[in-house]
Each structure stands twice: as C-alpha cells, then as structure tokens.
C-alpha cells in the first residue's frame, strides 16, 4: 500500500542518503584542499578532544588552540572560541 514503509526500506533510504553525503563531503574536502581552504566536518557536539581540554586546563591556551586545529581542521577563530569556552 502506498505510504507504508518497512524497516528495511527506511534503512535502505538512510544508507543511500549517507553514502551520497559521504561522497559530497569527500568532494568538498578535495575542492577545499586544492584551493588551500581549510575544511572540517568536526562539530562541537562531537566533543572537544581530551588532549585539548588538558592543554587548556594547564593554562596553555595557544597550545590547545593549535592542537584543536591539528586534530579537527577548524579555523583559528573557531578554535579560539572553543578553547575560551573550556
């Protein structure tokens, strides 16, 4: 019957969507890399890495910013704001 979905059909839809999004993300990374623009898929909801938190708590904010950028690829201003909020 139209409008009825099975668990399998919904899962197949999500799998297809996730595969397409992964391909889009990969394309964006390559484009950004070719023009020298940083690109990151990291979000604060994923959590700040423990290593960055430890650096910030020890008073090494600049080191924490640098390490956050190395681990996640975020831009300086965003990393600075994240570390300032720790």
PDB file with one MODEL, atoms N, CA, C and O in Angstrom:
MODEL        1
ATOM      1  N   UNK A   1       0.848  -1.170   0.000  1.00  0.00           N
ATOM      2  CA  UNK A   1       0.000   0.000   0.000  1.00  0.00           C
ATOM      3  C   UNK A   1       0.899   1.240   0.000  1.00  0.00           C
ATOM      4  O   UNK A   1       1.874   1.278   0.750  1.00  0.00           O
ATOM      5  N   UNK A   2       0.599   2.258  -0.821  1.00  0.00           N
ATOM      6  CA  UNK A   2       1.399   3.485  -0.856  1.00  0.00           C
ATOM      7  C   UNK A   2       1.413   4.169   0.505  1.00  0.00           C
ATOM      8  O   UNK A   2       0.411   4.199   1.219  1.00  0.00           O
ATOM      9  N   UNK A   3       2.560   4.709   0.838  1.00  0.00           N
ATOM     10  CA  UNK A   3       2.686   5.421   2.104  1.00  0.00           C
ATOM     11  C   UNK A   3       3.125   4.561   3.270  1.00  0.00           C
ATOM     12  O   UNK A   3       3.423   5.078   4.346  1.00  0.00           O
ATOM     13  N   UNK A   4       3.168   3.261   3.070  1.00  0.00           N
ATOM     14  CA  UNK A   4       3.626   2.385   4.132  1.00  0.00           C
ATOM     15  C   UNK A   4       5.078   2.019   3.887  1.00  0.00           C
ATOM     16  O   UNK A   4       5.476   1.711   2.763  1.00  0.00           O
ATOM     17  N   UNK A   5       5.853   2.057   4.941  1.00  0.00           N
ATOM     18  CA  UNK A   5       7.276   1.780   4.828  1.00  0.00           C
ATOM     19  C   UNK A   5       7.651   0.652   5.768  1.00  0.00           C
ATOM     20  O   UNK A   5       7.085   0.492   6.850  1.00  0.00           O
ATOM     21  N   UNK A   6       8.615  -0.114   5.324  1.00  0.00           N
ATOM     22  CA  UNK A   6       9.145  -1.170   6.189  1.00  0.00           C
ATOM     23  C   UNK A   6      10.448  -0.673   6.799  1.00  0.00           C
ATOM     24  O   UNK A   6      11.044   0.295   6.328  1.00  0.00           O
ATOM     25  N   UNK A   7      10.867  -1.338   7.832  1.00  0.00           N
ATOM     26  CA  UNK A   7      12.145  -1.001   8.448  1.00  0.00           C
ATOM     27  C   UNK A   7      13.265  -1.124   7.424  1.00  0.00           C
ATOM     28  O   UNK A   7      14.189  -0.311   7.396  1.00  0.00           O
ATOM     29  N   UNK A   8      13.172  -2.137   6.592  1.00  0.00           N
ATOM     30  CA  UNK A   8      14.205  -2.366   5.577  1.00  0.00           C
ATOM     31  C   UNK A   8      14.236  -1.254   4.538  1.00  0.00           C
ATOM     32  O   UNK A   8      15.311  -0.813   4.131  1.00  0.00           O
ATOM     33  N   UNK A   9      13.050  -0.793   4.102  1.00  0.00           N
ATOM     34  CA  UNK A   9      13.027   0.263   3.082  1.00  0.00           C
ATOM     35  C   UNK A   9      13.534   1.589   3.650  1.00  0.00           C
ATOM     36  O   UNK A   9      14.208   2.349   2.955  1.00  0.00           O
ATOM     37  N   UNK A  10      13.211   1.860   4.903  1.00  0.00           N
ATOM     38  CA  UNK A  10      13.704   3.086   5.540  1.00  0.00           C
ATOM     39  C   UNK A  10      15.214   3.011   5.720  1.00  0.00           C
ATOM     40  O   UNK A  10      15.920   3.986   5.461  1.00  0.00           O
ATOM     41  N   UNK A  11      15.716   1.853   6.164  1.00  0.00           N
ATOM     42  CA  UNK A  11      17.159   1.679   6.342  1.00  0.00           C
ATOM     43  C   UNK A  11      17.884   1.829   5.012  1.00  0.00           C
ATOM     44  O   UNK A  11      18.947   2.448   4.953  1.00  0.00           O
ATOM     45  N   UNK A  12      17.322   1.271   3.948  1.00  0.00           N
ATOM     46  CA  UNK A  12      17.935   1.394   2.619  1.00  0.00           C
ATOM     47  C   UNK A  12      17.990   2.858   2.191  1.00  0.00           C
ATOM     48  O   UNK A  12      18.971   3.299   1.592  1.00  0.00           O
ATOM     49  N   UNK A  13      16.946   3.598   2.495  1.00  0.00           N
ATOM     50  CA  UNK A  13      16.925   5.030   2.166  1.00  0.00           C
ATOM     51  C   UNK A  13      18.025   5.766   2.936  1.00  0.00           C
ATOM     52  O   UNK A  13      18.761   6.561   2.352  1.00  0.00           O
ATOM     53  N   UNK A  14      18.140   5.509   4.229  1.00  0.00           N
ATOM     54  CA  UNK A  14      19.178   6.159   5.031  1.00  0.00           C
ATOM     55  C   UNK A  14      20.572   5.767   4.557  1.00  0.00           C
ATOM     56  O   UNK A  14      21.460   6.615   4.484  1.00  0.00           O
ATOM     57  N   UNK A  15      20.770   4.503   4.238  1.00  0.00           N
ATOM     58  CA  UNK A  15      22.073   4.051   3.740  1.00  0.00           C
ATOM     59  C   UNK A  15      22.441   4.773   2.446  1.00  0.00           C
ATOM     60  O   UNK A  15      23.585   5.191   2.267  1.00  0.00           O
ATOM     61  N   UNK A  16      21.473   4.916   1.548  1.00  0.00           N
ATOM     62  CA  UNK A  16      21.696   5.619   0.292  1.00  0.00           C
ATOM     63  C   UNK A  16      22.027   7.091   0.547  1.00  0.00           C
ATOM     64  O   UNK A  16      22.958   7.637  -0.045  1.00  0.00           O
ATOM     65  N   UNK A  17      21.268   7.717   1.420  1.00  0.00           N
ATOM     66  CA  UNK A  17      21.497   9.129   1.752  1.00  0.00           C
ATOM     67  C   UNK A  17      22.869   9.318   2.385  1.00  0.00           C
ATOM     68  O   UNK A  17      23.587  10.254   2.031  1.00  0.00           O
ATOM     69  N   UNK A  18      23.244   8.442   3.319  1.00  0.00           N
ATOM     70  CA  UNK A  18      24.550   8.544   3.970  1.00  0.00           C
ATOM     71  C   UNK A  18      25.692   8.357   2.984  1.00  0.00           C
ATOM     72  O   UNK A  18      26.720   9.026   3.089  1.00  0.00           O
ATOM     73  N   UNK A  19      25.521   7.454   2.030  1.00  0.00           N
ATOM     74  CA  UNK A  19      26.553   7.240   1.011  1.00  0.00           C
ATOM     75  C   UNK A  19      26.704   8.488   0.138  1.00  0.00           C
ATOM     76  O   UNK A  19      27.822   8.882  -0.197  1.00  0.00           O
ATOM     77  N   UNK A  20      25.588   9.104  -0.225  1.00  0.00           N
ATOM     78  CA  UNK A  20      25.639  10.322  -1.031  1.00  0.00           C
ATOM     79  C   UNK A  20      26.298  11.457  -0.248  1.00  0.00           C
ATOM     80  O   UNK A  20      27.112  12.200  -0.796  1.00  0.00           O
ATOM     81  N   UNK A  21      25.950  11.590   1.027  1.00  0.00           N
ATOM     82  CA  UNK A  21      26.562  12.640   1.847  1.00  0.00           C
ATOM     83  C   UNK A  21      28.066  12.422   2.002  1.00  0.00           C
ATOM     84  O   UNK A  21      28.839  13.379   1.962  1.00  0.00           O
ATOM     85  N   UNK A  22      28.474  11.188   2.176  1.00  0.00           N
ATOM     86  CA  UNK A  22      29.906  10.884   2.294  1.00  0.00           C
ATOM     87  C   UNK A  22      30.636  11.282   1.018  1.00  0.00           C
ATOM     88  O   UNK A  22      31.738  11.829   1.071  1.00  0.00           O
ATOM     89  N   UNK A  23      30.018  11.006  -0.133  1.00  0.00           N
ATOM     90  CA  UNK A  23      30.635  11.386  -1.412  1.00  0.00           C
ATOM     91  C   UNK A  23      30.718  12.907  -1.547  1.00  0.00           C
ATOM     92  O   UNK A  23      31.714  13.433  -2.043  1.00  0.00           O
ATOM     93  N   UNK A  24      29.686  13.605  -1.113  1.00  0.00           N
ATOM     94  CA  UNK A  24      29.694  15.072  -1.153  1.00  0.00           C
ATOM     95  C   UNK A  24      30.786  15.623  -0.237  1.00  0.00           C
ATOM     96  O   UNK A  24      31.520  16.534  -0.620  1.00  0.00           O
ATOM     97  N   UNK A  25      30.893  15.070   0.976  1.00  0.00           N
ATOM     98  CA  UNK A  25      31.925  15.510   1.923  1.00  0.00           C
ATOM     99  C   UNK A  25      33.320  15.309   1.329  1.00  0.00           C
ATOM    100  O   UNK A  25      34.175  16.188   1.441  1.00  0.00           O
ATOM    101  N   UNK A  26      33.548  14.172   0.708  1.00  0.00           N
ATOM    102  CA  UNK A  26      34.850  13.890   0.110  1.00  0.00           C
ATOM    103  C   UNK A  26      35.152  14.879  -1.010  1.00  0.00           C
ATOM    104  O   UNK A  26      36.282  15.353  -1.133  1.00  0.00           O
ATOM    105  N   UNK A  27      34.159  15.187  -1.816  1.00  0.00           N
ATOM    106  CA  UNK A  27      34.341  16.159  -2.892  1.00  0.00           C
ATOM    107  C   UNK A  27      34.667  17.539  -2.320  1.00  0.00           C
ATOM    108  O   UNK A  27      35.553  18.227  -2.826  1.00  0.00           O
ATOM    109  N   UNK A  28      33.961  17.940  -1.279  1.00  0.00           N
ATOM    110  CA  UNK A  28      34.237  19.241  -0.653  1.00  0.00           C
ATOM    111  C   UNK A  28      35.648  19.297  -0.072  1.00  0.00           C
ATOM    112  O   UNK A  28      36.331  20.314  -0.196  1.00  0.00           O
ATOM    113  N   UNK A  29      36.083  18.214   0.558  1.00  0.00           N
ATOM    114  CA  UNK A  29      37.444  18.173   1.105  1.00  0.00           C
ATOM    115  C   UNK A  29      38.475  18.355  -0.003  1.00  0.00           C
ATOM    116  O   UNK A  29      39.444  19.096   0.155  1.00  0.00           O
ATOM    117  N   UNK A  30      38.259  17.674  -1.122  1.00  0.00           N
ATOM    118  CA  UNK A  30      39.205  17.776  -2.238  1.00  0.00           C
ATOM    119  C   UNK A  30      39.211  19.173  -2.848  1.00  0.00           C
ATOM    120  O   UNK A  30      40.274  19.713  -3.155  1.00  0.00           O
ATOM    121  N   UNK A  31      38.047  19.751  -3.021  1.00  0.00           N
ATOM    122  CA  UNK A  31      37.963  21.103  -3.575  1.00  0.00           C
ATOM    123  C   UNK A  31      38.669  22.084  -2.648  1.00  0.00           C
ATOM    124  O   UNK A  31      39.486  22.890  -3.092  1.00  0.00           O
ATOM    125  N   UNK A  32      38.354  22.011  -1.366  1.00  0.00           N
ATOM    126  CA  UNK A  32      38.978  22.916  -0.398  1.00  0.00           C
ATOM    127  C   UNK A  32      40.488  22.720  -0.366  1.00  0.00           C
ATOM    128  O   UNK A  32      41.243  23.691  -0.313  1.00  0.00           O
ATOM    129  N   UNK A  33      40.924  21.475  -0.399  1.00  0.00           N
ATOM    130  CA  UNK A  33      42.355  21.194  -0.399  1.00  0.00           C
ATOM    131  C   UNK A  33      43.045  21.766  -1.623  1.00  0.00           C
ATOM    132  O   UNK A  33      44.172  22.252  -1.527  1.00  0.00           O
ATOM    133  N   UNK A  34      42.391  21.715  -2.762  1.00  0.00           N
ATOM    134  CA  UNK A  34      43.020  22.197  -3.993  1.00  0.00           C
ATOM    135  C   UNK A  34      43.129  23.712  -4.046  1.00  0.00           C
ATOM    136  O   UNK A  34      43.985  24.250  -4.748  1.00  0.00           O
ATOM    137  N   UNK A  35      42.264  24.407  -3.304  1.00  0.00           N
ATOM    138  CA  UNK A  35      42.336  25.878  -3.299  1.00  0.00           C
ATOM    139  C   UNK A  35      42.921  26.427  -2.001  1.00  0.00           C
ATOM    140  O   UNK A  35      42.976  27.640  -1.794  1.00  0.00           O
ATOM    141  N   UNK A  36      43.358  25.514  -1.129  1.00  0.00           N
ATOM    142  CA  UNK A  36      44.009  25.939   0.105  1.00  0.00           C
ATOM    143  C   UNK A  36      43.058  26.448   1.178  1.00  0.00           C
ATOM    144  O   UNK A  36      43.462  27.225   2.043  1.00  0.00           O
ATOM    145  N   UNK A  37      41.815  26.026   1.133  1.00  0.00           N
ATOM    146  CA  UNK A  37      40.822  26.450   2.109  1.00  0.00           C
ATOM    147  C   UNK A  37      40.616  25.343   3.131  1.00  0.00           C
ATOM    148  O   UNK A  37      40.361  24.203   2.742  1.00  0.00           O
ATOM    149  N   UNK A  38      40.718  25.638   4.426  1.00  0.00           N
ATOM    150  CA  UNK A  38      40.507  24.587   5.426  1.00  0.00           C
ATOM    151  C   UNK A  38      39.069  24.077   5.369  1.00  0.00           C
ATOM    152  O   UNK A  38      38.138  24.839   5.113  1.00  0.00           O
ATOM    153  N   UNK A  39      38.906  22.800   5.607  1.00  0.00           N
ATOM    154  CA  UNK A  39      37.571  22.199   5.614  1.00  0.00           C
ATOM    155  C   UNK A  39      37.506  21.193   6.748  1.00  0.00           C
ATOM    156  O   UNK A  39      38.374  20.329   6.872  1.00  0.00           O
ATOM    157  N   UNK A  40      36.493  21.306   7.563  1.00  0.00           N
ATOM    158  CA  UNK A  40      36.362  20.406   8.701  1.00  0.00           C
ATOM    159  C   UNK A  40      34.924  19.938   8.831  1.00  0.00           C
ATOM    160  O   UNK A  40      33.993  20.716   8.623  1.00  0.00           O
ATOM    161  N   UNK A  41      34.742  18.683   9.172  1.00  0.00           N
ATOM    162  CA  UNK A  41      33.411  18.147   9.437  1.00  0.00           C
ATOM    163  C   UNK A  41      33.177  18.016  10.943  1.00  0.00           C
ATOM    164  O   UNK A  41      32.125  17.541  11.370  1.00  0.00           O
ATOM    165  N   UNK A  42      34.150  18.432  11.739  1.00  0.00           N
ATOM    166  CA  UNK A  42      34.037  18.332  13.189  1.00  0.00           C
ATOM    167  C   UNK A  42      33.006  19.317  13.709  1.00  0.00           C
ATOM    168  O   UNK A  42      32.932  20.453  13.241  1.00  0.00           O
ATOM    169  N   UNK A  43      32.213  18.882  14.676  1.00  0.00           N
ATOM    170  CA  UNK A  43      31.275  19.766  15.352  1.00  0.00           C
ATOM    171  C   UNK A  43      31.518  19.680  16.849  1.00  0.00           C
ATOM    172  O   UNK A  43      32.005  18.667  17.350  1.00  0.00           O
ATOM    173  N   UNK A  44      31.181  20.731  17.549  1.00  0.00           N
ATOM    174  CA  UNK A  44      31.379  20.743  18.993  1.00  0.00           C
ATOM    175  C   UNK A  44      30.555  19.663  19.687  1.00  0.00           C
ATOM    176  O   UNK A  44      30.912  19.212  20.775  1.00  0.00           O
ATOM    177  N   UNK A  45      29.459  19.247  19.064  1.00  0.00           N
ATOM    178  CA  UNK A  45      28.636  18.182  19.641  1.00  0.00           C
ATOM    179  C   UNK A  45      29.408  16.869  19.717  1.00  0.00           C
ATOM    180  O   UNK A  45      29.082  16.006  20.532  1.00  0.00           O
ATOM    181  N   UNK A  46      30.423  16.712  18.879  1.00  0.00           N
ATOM    182  CA  UNK A  46      31.250  15.510  18.917  1.00  0.00           C
ATOM    183  C   UNK A  46      32.183  15.538  20.126  1.00  0.00           C
ATOM    184  O   UNK A  46      32.780  14.523  20.486  1.00  0.00           O
ATOM    185  N   UNK A  47      32.300  16.683  20.732  1.00  0.00           N
ATOM    186  CA  UNK A  47      33.133  16.821  21.912  1.00  0.00           C
ATOM    187  C   UNK A  47      34.530  17.308  21.593  1.00  0.00           C
ATOM    188  O   UNK A  47      35.090  17.022  20.535  1.00  0.00           O
ATOM    189  N   UNK A  48      35.071  18.047  22.533  1.00  0.00           N
ATOM    190  CA  UNK A  48      36.436  18.544  22.404  1.00  0.00           C
ATOM    191  C   UNK A  48      37.378  17.433  22.839  1.00  0.00           C
ATOM    192  O   UNK A  48      37.185  16.845  23.903  1.00  0.00           O
ATOM    193  N   UNK A  49      38.387  17.138  22.042  1.00  0.00           N
ATOM    194  CA  UNK A  49      39.323  16.070  22.414  1.00  0.00           C
ATOM    195  C   UNK A  49      39.948  16.314  23.797  1.00  0.00           C
ATOM    196  O   UNK A  49      40.262  17.447  24.160  1.00  0.00           O
ATOM    197  N   UNK A  50      40.119  15.228  24.555  1.00  0.00           N
ATOM    198  CA  UNK A  50      40.676  15.315  25.909  1.00  0.00           C
ATOM    199  C   UNK A  50      42.024  16.029  25.937  1.00  0.00           C
ATOM    200  O   UNK A  50      42.312  16.797  26.854  1.00  0.00           O
ATOM    201  N   UNK A  51      42.835  15.769  24.934  1.00  0.00           N
ATOM    202  CA  UNK A  51      44.163  16.389  24.866  1.00  0.00           C
ATOM    203  C   UNK A  51      44.057  17.915  24.834  1.00  0.00           C
ATOM    204  O   UNK A  51      44.859  18.613  25.454  1.00  0.00           O
ATOM    205  N   UNK A  52      43.075  18.419  24.117  1.00  0.00           N
ATOM    206  CA  UNK A  52      42.860  19.873  24.018  1.00  0.00           C
ATOM    207  C   UNK A  52      42.380  20.416  25.358  1.00  0.00           C
ATOM    208  O   UNK A  52      42.824  21.476  25.798  1.00  0.00           O
ATOM    209  N   UNK A  53      41.482  19.697  25.998  1.00  0.00           N
ATOM    210  CA  UNK A  53      40.974  20.125  27.306  1.00  0.00           C
ATOM    211  C   UNK A  53      42.116  20.190  28.316  1.00  0.00           C
ATOM    212  O   UNK A  53      42.204  21.144  29.090  1.00  0.00           O
ATOM    213  N   UNK A  54      42.989  19.184  28.314  1.00  0.00           N
ATOM    214  CA  UNK A  54      44.111  19.159  29.254  1.00  0.00           C
ATOM    215  C   UNK A  54      45.050  20.342  29.027  1.00  0.00           C
ATOM    216  O   UNK A  54      45.519  20.964  29.980  1.00  0.00           O
ATOM    217  N   UNK A  55      45.317  20.645  27.758  1.00  0.00           N
ATOM    218  CA  UNK A  55      46.186  21.787  27.462  1.00  0.00           C
ATOM    219  C   UNK A  55      45.563  23.080  27.964  1.00  0.00           C
ATOM    220  O   UNK A  55      46.243  23.912  28.566  1.00  0.00           O
ATOM    221  N   UNK A  56      44.278  23.247  27.717  1.00  0.00           N
ATOM    222  CA  UNK A  56      43.593  24.464  28.150  1.00  0.00           C
ATOM    223  C   UNK A  56      43.570  24.567  29.672  1.00  0.00           C
ATOM    224  O   UNK A  56      43.793  25.643  30.226  1.00  0.00           O
ATOM    225  N   UNK A  57      43.303  23.462  30.341  1.00  0.00           N
ATOM    226  CA  UNK A  57      43.244  23.471  31.803  1.00  0.00           C
ATOM    227  C   UNK A  57      44.605  23.733  32.426  1.00  0.00           C
ATOM    228  O   UNK A  57      44.687  24.240  33.545  1.00  0.00           O
ATOM    229  N   UNK A  58      45.678  23.392  31.711  1.00  0.00           N
ATOM    230  CA  UNK A  58      47.018  23.649  32.233  1.00  0.00           C
ATOM    231  C   UNK A  58      47.453  25.091  31.982  1.00  0.00           C
ATOM    232  O   UNK A  58      48.531  25.508  32.406  1.00  0.00           O
ATOM    233  N   UNK A  59      46.596  25.852  31.281  1.00  0.00           N
ATOM    234  CA  UNK A  59      46.909  27.246  31.010  1.00  0.00           C
ATOM    235  C   UNK A  59      47.533  27.498  29.649  1.00  0.00           C
ATOM    236  O   UNK A  59      47.828  28.642  29.302  1.00  0.00           O
ATOM    237  N   UNK A  60      47.735  26.444  28.877  1.00  0.00           N
ATOM    238  CA  UNK A  60      48.344  26.577  27.550  1.00  0.00           C
ATOM    239  C   UNK A  60      47.253  26.735  26.490  1.00  0.00           C
ATOM    240  O   UNK A  60      47.014  25.834  25.686  1.00  0.00           O
ATOM    241  N   UNK A  61      46.598  27.898  26.507  1.00  0.00           N
ATOM    242  CA  UNK A  61      45.500  28.130  25.571  1.00  0.00           C
ATOM    243  C   UNK A  61      45.963  28.119  24.122  1.00  0.00           C
ATOM    244  O   UNK A  61      45.279  27.576  23.254  1.00  0.00           O
ATOM    245  N   UNK A  62      47.121  28.717  23.857  1.00  0.00           N
ATOM    246  CA  UNK A  62      47.622  28.733  22.488  1.00  0.00           C
ATOM    247  C   UNK A  62      47.924  27.311  22.004  1.00  0.00           C
ATOM    248  O   UNK A  62      47.625  26.964  20.861  1.00  0.00           O
ATOM    249  N   UNK A  63      48.518  26.494  22.879  1.00  0.00           N
ATOM    250  CA  UNK A  63      48.772  25.101  22.542  1.00  0.00           C
ATOM    251  C   UNK A  63      47.481  24.336  22.320  1.00  0.00           C
ATOM    252  O   UNK A  63      47.405  23.480  21.439  1.00  0.00           O
ATOM    253  N   UNK A  64      46.460  24.643  23.121  1.00  0.00           N
ATOM    254  CA  UNK A  64      45.162  23.984  22.975  1.00  0.00           C
ATOM    255  C   UNK A  64      44.512  24.360  21.643  1.00  0.00           C
ATOM    256  O   UNK A  64      43.931  23.514  20.964  1.00  0.00           O
ATOM    257  N   UNK A  65      44.618  25.627  21.283  1.00  0.00           N
ATOM    258  CA  UNK A  65      44.072  26.086  20.003  1.00  0.00           C
ATOM    259  C   UNK A  65      44.787  25.395  18.850  1.00  0.00           C
ATOM    260  O   UNK A  65      44.156  24.904  17.914  1.00  0.00           O
ATOM    261  N   UNK A  66      46.099  25.364  18.933  1.00  0.00           N
ATOM    262  CA  UNK A  66      46.891  24.729  17.880  1.00  0.00           C
ATOM    263  C   UNK A  66      46.528  23.249  17.744  1.00  0.00           C
ATOM    264  O   UNK A  66      46.341  22.748  16.635  1.00  0.00           O
ATOM    265  N   UNK A  67      46.431  22.565  18.863  1.00  0.00           N
ATOM    266  CA  UNK A  67      46.141  21.127  18.820  1.00  0.00           C
ATOM    267  C   UNK A  67      44.723  20.866  18.311  1.00  0.00           C
ATOM    268  O   UNK A  67      44.503  19.920  17.555  1.00  0.00           O
ATOM    269  N   UNK A  68      43.765  21.693  18.720  1.00  0.00           N
ATOM    270  CA  UNK A  68      42.404  21.539  18.224  1.00  0.00           C
ATOM    271  C   UNK A  68      42.364  21.700  16.709  1.00  0.00           C
ATOM    272  O   UNK A  68      41.661  20.962  16.017  1.00  0.00           O
ATOM    273  N   UNK A  69      43.115  22.660  16.201  1.00  0.00           N
ATOM    274  CA  UNK A  69      43.181  22.875  14.750  1.00  0.00           C
ATOM    275  C   UNK A  69      43.822  21.685  14.045  1.00  0.00           C
ATOM    276  O   UNK A  69      43.378  21.280  12.971  1.00  0.00           O
ATOM    277  N   UNK A  70      44.871  21.125  14.655  1.00  0.00           N
ATOM    278  CA  UNK A  70      45.545  19.963  14.063  1.00  0.00           C
ATOM    279  C   UNK A  70      44.621  18.746  14.015  1.00  0.00           C
ATOM    280  O   UNK A  70      44.601  18.007  13.030  1.00  0.00           O
ATOM    281  N   UNK A  71      43.860  18.548  15.087  1.00  0.00           N
ATOM    282  CA  UNK A  71      43.019  17.362  15.189  1.00  0.00           C
ATOM    283  C   UNK A  71      41.725  17.466  14.383  1.00  0.00           C
ATOM    284  O   UNK A  71      41.205  16.459  13.902  1.00  0.00           O
ATOM    285  N   UNK A  72      41.213  18.681  14.241  1.00  0.00           N
ATOM    286  CA  UNK A  72      39.886  18.825  13.639  1.00  0.00           C
ATOM    287  C   UNK A  72      39.874  19.604  12.324  1.00  0.00           C
ATOM    288  O   UNK A  72      38.943  19.464  11.531  1.00  0.00           O
ATOM    289  N   UNK A  73      40.899  20.422  12.090  1.00  0.00           N
ATOM    290  CA  UNK A  73      40.922  21.228  10.875  1.00  0.00           C
ATOM    291  C   UNK A  73      40.100  22.499  10.960  1.00  0.00           C
ATOM    292  O   UNK A  73      39.898  23.168   9.947  1.00  0.00           O
ATOM    293  N   UNK A  74      39.617  22.849  12.154  1.00  0.00           N
ATOM    294  CA  UNK A  74      38.812  24.072  12.271  1.00  0.00           C
ATOM    295  C   UNK A  74      39.702  25.304  12.122  1.00  0.00           C
ATOM    296  O   UNK A  74      40.911  25.246  12.346  1.00  0.00           O
ATOM    297  N   UNK A  75      39.086  26.405  11.745  1.00  0.00           N
ATOM    298  CA  UNK A  75      39.813  27.651  11.572  1.00  0.00           C
ATOM    299  C   UNK A  75      40.196  28.233  12.929  1.00  0.00           C
ATOM    300  O   UNK A  75      39.623  27.876  13.958  1.00  0.00           O
ATOM    301  N   UNK A  76      41.180  29.141  12.914  1.00  0.00           N
ATOM    302  CA  UNK A  76      41.725  29.694  14.154  1.00  0.00           C
ATOM    303  C   UNK A  76      40.648  30.339  15.024  1.00  0.00           C
ATOM    304  O   UNK A  76      40.577  30.069  16.223  1.00  0.00           O
ATOM    305  N   UNK A  77      39.810  31.190  14.430  1.00  0.00           N
ATOM    306  CA  UNK A  77      38.811  31.904  15.229  1.00  0.00           C
ATOM    307  C   UNK A  77      37.864  30.947  15.954  1.00  0.00           C
ATOM    308  O   UNK A  77      37.523  31.159  17.118  1.00  0.00           O
ATOM    309  N   UNK A  78      37.451  29.908  15.261  1.00  0.00           N
ATOM    310  CA  UNK A  78      36.554  28.937  15.886  1.00  0.00           C
ATOM    311  C   UNK A  78      37.278  28.178  16.986  1.00  0.00           C
ATOM    312  O   UNK A  78      36.722  27.977  18.066  1.00  0.00           O
ATOM    313  N   UNK A  79      38.506  27.755  16.730  1.00  0.00           N
ATOM    314  CA  UNK A  79      39.285  27.044  17.746  1.00  0.00           C
ATOM    315  C   UNK A  79      39.501  27.915  18.969  1.00  0.00           C
ATOM    316  O   UNK A  79      39.394  27.444  20.102  1.00  0.00           O
ATOM    317  N   UNK A  80      39.806  29.192  18.741  1.00  0.00           N
ATOM    318  CA  UNK A  80      39.999  30.124  19.859  1.00  0.00           C
ATOM    319  C   UNK A  80      38.743  30.241  20.699  1.00  0.00           C
ATOM    320  O   UNK A  80      38.813  30.242  21.928  1.00  0.00           O
ATOM    321  N   UNK A  81      37.585  30.341  20.039  1.00  0.00           N
ATOM    322  CA  UNK A  81      36.315  30.448  20.765  1.00  0.00           C
ATOM    323  C   UNK A  81      36.006  29.177  21.554  1.00  0.00           C
ATOM    324  O   UNK A  81      35.515  29.252  22.680  1.00  0.00           O
ATOM    325  N   UNK A  82      36.286  28.025  20.979  1.00  0.00           N
ATOM    326  CA  UNK A  82      36.053  26.754  21.663  1.00  0.00           C
ATOM    327  C   UNK A  82      36.925  26.663  22.907  1.00  0.00           C
ATOM    328  O   UNK A  82      36.441  26.320  23.986  1.00  0.00           O
ATOM    329  N   UNK A  83      38.205  26.968  22.757  1.00  0.00           N
ATOM    330  CA  UNK A  83      39.145  26.881  23.880  1.00  0.00           C
ATOM    331  C   UNK A  83      38.767  27.913  24.954  1.00  0.00           C
ATOM    332  O   UNK A  83      38.869  27.625  26.147  1.00  0.00           O
ATOM    333  N   UNK A  84      38.346  29.076  24.553  1.00  0.00           N
ATOM    334  CA  UNK A  84      37.942  30.100  25.529  1.00  0.00           C
ATOM    335  C   UNK A  84      36.737  29.641  26.345  1.00  0.00           C
ATOM    336  O   UNK A  84      36.566  30.056  27.492  1.00  0.00           O
ATOM    337  N   UNK A  85      35.907  28.792  25.760  1.00  0.00           N
ATOM    338  CA  UNK A  85      34.732  28.301  26.457  1.00  0.00           C
ATOM    339  C   UNK A  85      34.982  27.108  27.349  1.00  0.00           C
ATOM    340  O   UNK A  85      34.062  26.626  28.010  1.00  0.00           O
ATOM    341  N   UNK A  86      36.214  26.621  27.381  1.00  0.00           N
ATOM    342  CA  UNK A  86      36.517  25.453  28.215  1.00  0.00           C
ATOM    343  C   UNK A  86      36.715  25.843  29.663  1.00  0.00           C
ATOM    344  O   UNK A  86      36.977  24.984  30.504  1.00  0.00           O
TER     345      UNK A  86
ENDMDL
END
